[in-house]
């Protein structure tokens, strides 16, 4: 079963790639290992989409191990999700130190082991997405993280690589890894990233991606080393508030043309490693903004999400999406980017459920 799951991920992520690519060869090898089961479902898997939801945390991840995690995963499945992502945290400081709780890969902590098991019990596949907790540091967000001396850069990549590799060792049943998000001021250190990818590949067979910010995905120099192009898809869709659903649709059509060409250029499909909209009138203008307006803005949020989900479903070069963000029961709705509301659950289900 494990081999079939991995083959399915590869089929979704690389089915649009040329047969001769290294990722395509890896997919073919996994198909052969699965005794023909995956091969018989090639057409169906190739047409499938990653319909994912990011399961965030109100704490440091301890609520992923709560007694409610099984019910939470069932709720994700109920709206049509086929994937879930969790984002374990490490801390970052201005000198490049990455601090994280000790992890014994032979005895994974409950906040990693339990959500993986619960996801599989609910019929979901699960991706692990390491996040850096930058609050309390000089950085305002992950996209600010950079250093100004060689010692700090070396310290950062040494510790970050150790942490991500340890996560991969501790999560052998995870179905995918997104090796970082929005760390786009680090992209100039290509060899350090390639070494991280090499070390992670040495300890897991799970396919890999990286979540580049929507403004920087064209700058990533190592897409060839990964299995999919990951994008934090907070693309602006309008120049001012008040855009109609039709205008948002046209903005997505234009954006998809650009993404389609980029995917073809790099012989990889694209996964939106995050996509979300706040309950805000400015959601089409600044989708990344955490500002929340009143309930009357929920119609704008719903329209943005509905149009985006439909655009993803239509576009062959986009393998799927992870929606930002949902929380474990009993508090599935957070302060912003509120996804688990009755209205948005209906919106998601209307697109994702047959």
C-alpha positions in Angstrom: 0.0 0.0 0.0 2.8 2.4 0.8 4.3 2.0 -2.7 0.9 2.6 -4.3 0.5 5.8 -2.4 3.9 7.1 -3.4 3.2 6.1 -7.0 0.0 8.1 -6.9 1.7 11.2 -5.7 4.2 11.0 -8.5 1.5 10.5 -11.1 -0.3 13.6 -9.9 2.8 15.7 -9.7 4.7 14.6 -12.9 2.1 13.2 -15.2 2.4 16.3 -17.4 6.2 15.9 -17.6 8.1 14.2 -20.4 8.7 10.4 -20.1 12.4 11.0 -20.2 12.7 13.2 -17.1 14.3 11.9 -14.0 11.0 12.4 -12.0 9.2 10.5 -14.7 11.7 7.6 -14.5 11.2 7.6 -10.7 7.4 7.4 -11.1 7.8 4.5 -13.5 10.0 2.6 -11.1 7.5 3.0 -8.3 4.7 1.8 -10.6 6.6 -1.3 -11.4 7.2 -2.0 -7.7 3.5 -1.7 -6.9 2.9 -5.0 -8.8 0.8 -3.2 -11.5 -1.8 -1.8 -9.2 -0.8 1.8 -9.7 -0.2 1.2 -13.4 -3.8 0.1 -13.9 -5.0 3.4 -12.3 -2.6 5.6 -14.3 -5.3 7.5 -16.2 -7.4 8.2 -13.1 -4.4 9.3 -11.0 -3.0 11.5 -13.7 -6.4 13.3 -13.8 -6.6 13.6 -10.1 -6.0 16.8 -8.1 -4.3 17.4 -4.8 -7.2 18.8 -2.8 -5.4 19.8 0.3 -6.0 21.8 3.5 -3.3 23.2 5.7 -4.1 22.1 9.3 -2.5 24.8 11.4 -2.1 24.9 15.2 -3.3 27.1 18.0 -0.2 26.0 20.0 3.2 24.7 19.1 1.6 21.7 17.4 0.4 19.9 20.5 -3.2 20.1 19.3 -2.3 17.8 16.4 -2.0 15.1 19.0 -5.2 15.9 20.8 -8.1 13.4 21.1 -10.0 15.5 18.6 -7.6 15.0 15.7 -9.5 12.1 14.3 -12.7 14.0 14.1 -10.8 17.0 12.6 -9.4 14.8 9.8 -12.9 13.4 9.2 -14.2 17.0 8.9 -11.6 17.7 6.2 -12.6 14.6 4.3 -16.2 15.6 4.5 -15.6 18.8 2.4 -13.8 16.7 -0.3 -10.2 17.0 0.8 -7.8 14.3 -0.2 -4.7 15.8 1.4 -3.7 17.6 4.5 -0.6 19.4 5.5 0.8 20.2 8.9 3.6 22.7 9.6 6.0 21.8 12.5 7.8 24.8 13.9 11.4 25.7 14.6 12.6 29.1 15.9 14.9 31.4 14.0 17.0 34.3 15.3 18.9 37.0 13.7 22.2 35.2 13.9 21.0 32.2 11.9 20.3 29.9 14.8 17.5 27.4 14.2 16.1 26.0 17.5 13.8 23.0 17.7 12.8 20.4 20.2 14.8 17.3 20.2 13.2 14.6 18.0 14.0 10.9 18.2 13.2 9.5 14.8 12.9 6.0 16.3 10.1 7.3 18.6 8.4 10.2 16.9 6.6 12.7 19.2 2.8 12.5 19.2 2.4 15.9 17.5 4.0 14.2 14.4 3.0 10.6 14.7 -0.7 11.1 15.6 -1.7 13.4 12.7 -0.1 11.2 10.2 -1.9 8.2 11.5 -5.2 10.1 11.8 -4.9 11.4 8.3 -4.4 7.9 6.9 -7.3 6.5 9.0 -9.5 9.2 7.4 -8.4 8.3 3.9 -6.2 11.4 3.5 -2.6 11.7 2.4 -0.4 14.1 4.4 2.5 16.4 3.6 4.9 17.8 6.1 5.8 21.5 5.7 8.5 22.9 8.0 7.8 26.5 9.1 10.2 28.9 10.8 8.7 30.8 13.8 10.1 34.3 13.2 8.2 36.2 15.8 10.5 37.6 18.4 13.3 37.8 15.8 14.4 40.7 13.6 12.3 39.3 10.7 8.7 40.4 10.0 7.9 37.3 8.0 9.7 34.3 6.4 10.5 36.3 3.3 12.7 38.7 5.4 15.0 35.9 6.5 18.6 36.6 5.4 22.0 37.2 6.9 24.9 39.5 6.3 27.9 37.3 7.1 29.2 33.9 6.0 29.2 32.5 9.5 25.4 33.2 10.0 24.6 31.7 6.6 26.5 28.6 7.4 25.0 28.4 10.9 21.5 28.7 9.4 21.8 26.1 6.6 23.6 23.6 8.9 20.8 23.8 11.5 17.9 24.1 9.1 19.1 21.1 7.1 19.6 19.1 10.4 16.0 19.9 11.4 14.3 19.1 8.1 16.3 15.9 7.7 15.3 14.9 11.3 11.6 15.6 10.5 11.9 13.4 7.4 13.4 10.6 9.4 10.7 10.9 12.1 7.8 10.9 9.5 8.5 7.8 7.4 4.8 7.4 6.6 4.3 11.0 5.3 3.3 11.2 1.7 5.2 14.3 0.8 7.5 17.0 2.1 7.5 20.7 1.3 11.0 21.7 2.4 10.3 25.3 3.3 8.1 28.2 2.5 8.8 31.8 1.4 12.5 31.6 2.3 13.2 33.5 -0.9 16.0 35.7 0.3 18.0 32.4 0.8 17.7 31.4 -2.8 21.1 32.7 -3.8 22.6 29.9 -1.8 21.7 27.3 -4.4 24.3 24.7 -3.4 23.1 24.8 0.2 19.6 24.1 -0.9 20.7 21.3 -3.2 22.6 19.7 -0.4 19.5 19.9 1.8 17.5 18.2 -0.9 20.1 15.5 -1.3 20.2 14.8 2.4 16.4 14.6 2.6 16.2 12.3 -0.4 18.6 10.0 1.4 16.2 9.4 4.2 12.7 9.4 2.6 11.1 8.2 -0.6 8.4 10.9 -0.3 8.3 13.4 -3.2 9.6 16.8 -2.4 8.7 20.4 -3.2 9.4 24.0 -1.9 6.8 26.7 -1.4 8.1 29.9 -3.1 6.3 33.1 -2.6 4.1 34.1 -5.5 6.4 36.9 -6.4 9.6 34.8 -6.4 8.9 31.4 -7.8 10.6 32.3 -11.1 13.9 32.9 -9.1 14.2 29.4 -7.7 17.3 27.8 -9.2 16.7 24.2 -8.1 13.3 23.2 -9.4 15.0 20.5 -11.4 16.0 18.8 -8.1 12.4 18.7 -6.9 9.3 16.8 -7.9 6.9 19.7 -8.2 7.0 23.5 -8.4 5.5 24.8 -5.2 4.0 28.3 -5.0 2.4 30.2 -2.1 -0.4 31.4 -4.4 -1.3 34.8 -2.9 -1.5 36.3 -6.4 -3.1 39.8 -6.5 -6.2 39.5 -8.7 -7.4 43.1 -8.8 -6.0 46.7 -8.5 -8.7 47.9 -6.2 -11.6 46.7 -4.1 -15.0 46.0 -5.6 -13.8 43.6 -8.3 -16.5 41.3 -9.6 -16.3 37.5 -9.8 -16.0 37.8 -13.6 -13.0 40.1 -13.2 -11.4 37.7 -10.7 -11.9 34.9 -13.2 -10.2 36.8 -15.9 -7.3 37.6 -13.6 -6.9 33.8 -12.9 -7.1 33.0 -16.6 -4.2 35.4 -17.3 -2.2 34.1 -14.3 -2.7 30.5 -15.4 -1.3 31.2 -18.9 1.9 32.4 -17.3 2.0 29.4 -14.9 1.3 26.9 -17.7 4.3 28.2 -19.7 6.5 28.1 -16.6 5.5 24.5 -15.8 6.3 23.5 -19.4 9.6 25.3 -19.3 10.7 23.3 -16.2 9.0 20.0 -17.1 7.2 20.0 -13.7 3.6 20.5 -12.6 2.7 23.1 -10.0 1.2 22.7 -6.6 -0.1 25.7 -4.7 1.5 25.0 -1.3 -0.8 27.7 0.2 -3.8 29.5 -1.2 -6.2 31.5 1.0 -8.3 34.6 1.4 -9.1 36.6 4.4 -12.6 37.9 5.2 -11.8 41.3 3.8 -12.9 43.6 1.1 -9.3 43.9 -0.1 -8.9 40.1 -0.4 -8.6 40.2 -4.2 -6.1 43.0 -4.0 -3.9 41.8 -1.2 -4.6 38.1 -0.5 -1.7 37.9 1.9 -3.0 40.6 4.2 -4.1 39.4 7.7 -6.6 42.3 8.2 -10.1 41.0 8.8 -13.3 43.0 8.0 -16.8 42.3 9.3 -19.2 39.6 8.3 -20.4 41.6 5.3 -17.0 40.9 3.7 -17.5 37.1 3.7 -19.1 37.3 0.3 -15.9 38.7 -1.1 -13.8 36.0 0.6 -16.2 33.3 -0.7 -16.1 34.6 -4.3 -12.3 34.6 -4.3 -12.1 31.1 -3.0 -14.8 29.7 -5.3 -13.2 31.2 -8.4 -9.7 30.1 -7.4 -10.8 26.5 -6.7 -12.5 26.3 -10.1 -9.4 27.7 -11.8 -7.2 25.0 -10.2 -9.6 22.3 -11.2 -9.6 23.4 -14.8 -5.8 23.8 -15.2 -3.8 20.7 -16.1 -0.4 22.3 -15.3 -1.5 22.8 -11.7 -1.6 19.5 -9.8 -3.6 20.9 -6.9 -3.7 23.2 -3.9 -3.4 23.4 -0.1 -5.9 25.8 1.4 -4.8 28.1 4.2 -6.0 27.5 6.9 -8.0 25.1 9.2 -7.4 24.3 12.9 -8.0 21.2 15.0 -11.3 20.7 16.8 -12.8 22.0 19.0 -11.7 25.4 17.5 -11.4 24.9 13.8 -11.8 28.6 13.0 -8.9 30.9 13.7 -8.6 34.7 13.9 -7.9 35.2 10.2 -8.0 33.3 7.0 -11.0 31.6 8.5 -11.7 28.5 6.3 -13.8 26.2 8.5 -16.9 28.5 8.5 -20.2 27.1 7.3 -20.3 29.2 4.2 -16.7 28.4 3.1 -17.2 24.7 3.9 -20.1 24.7 1.5 -18.0 26.5 -1.1 -15.2 24.0 -0.9 -17.5 21.0 -1.0 -19.3 22.3 -4.0 -16.1 22.2 -6.0 -14.4 19.2 -4.5 -17.2 16.7 -3.9 -18.6 14.8 -7.0 
